């Protein structure tokens, strides 16, 4: 019984499920969005076989590897695939589309499933992602949400999505709010490759005929790099400038960063990273404000002396017409206020 011809990256949507048979560590680094991990070698087994291959012989490594792969595939069939119908159509891939995916695909085909391997495996998929991220951003007309820290750009994006607008949430994909305080307390950042994969998949869901809303970003979001082509296309997009009164920005930031209010020591550790910019005297003062929970004063000083000066420079550098761009004022930082602003913005031609 012969396998179906190898599938290419453009055919991913034709399959019921995508099965990644690489080790858990490889899968965690990056994988095709939506792919399920059913490793034929776990991390320790993969290291063991690789060591045998290099230090003993390819023949010995293949003998031990075959036994391990067979046991692992049997386990997956008994626990994960036993209830699959005959019509189930999976796509299998490994690193290069070779032995590991070939073993899984062969056995599933012998059972009677309509299975195929991904031609070139993950390596080919990754090359396609890199190429797509050079090509896709040029298809879109970006509307870039600009506004100083604390003006609720992320909340506005969510409100725009609820109006039916197309929204690219880069900070959501990056699991980071884009500043020195931006790490999310309950979600680590993905790897760069996983960020690229999720970004590529997300862009493919959008209609190039409709505007695409995105928040203004710098080259990096936390530890992750925004692809150059996407950044350059954003910089030539239409700037949507929003403004929120400073007292409301202070309140919004206290809401957004409530985890720091509950853990002043964690905030102080982050503030210490700013010593090179502001000096020990200023940072010691800010840490003292945090220690006594003087949150309004601390947030106001951070806005006035750190965030706003930096944002003003970057906004003018990246959007030369920023100062002349009409302002959308938001006077209510609740759901209703951002909903009203979103409807106003999205109705613009």
Buried (B, 14 or more C-beta within 10 A) or exposed (E): EEBEEBBEBEEBEEBEBBBBBBBBEBBBBBBBBEBBBBBBBBBEBBEBBEEBBEEEEEEEBBEBBEEBBEEBBEEBBEEEBEEBEEEBBBBBBBBBBEBBBBBBBBBBBEEEBBBBBBBBBBEBBBEBBEEBBEEBBEEBEBBBBBBBBBBBBBBBBBBBBBBEBBBBBBBBBBBBBBBBBBBBEEEEBBBBBBBBBBBBBBBEEBEEEEBBBBBBBEEEBBBBBBBEBBBEBBBEBBBBBBBBEBEBBBBBBBEBBEBBBEEBEBBBEBBEEBEEEBEEEBBBBBBEBBEEEBBEEBBBBBBEBBBBEBBEEBBEEBBEEBEEBEEBEBEBBEEEBBBBBBBEBBEEE
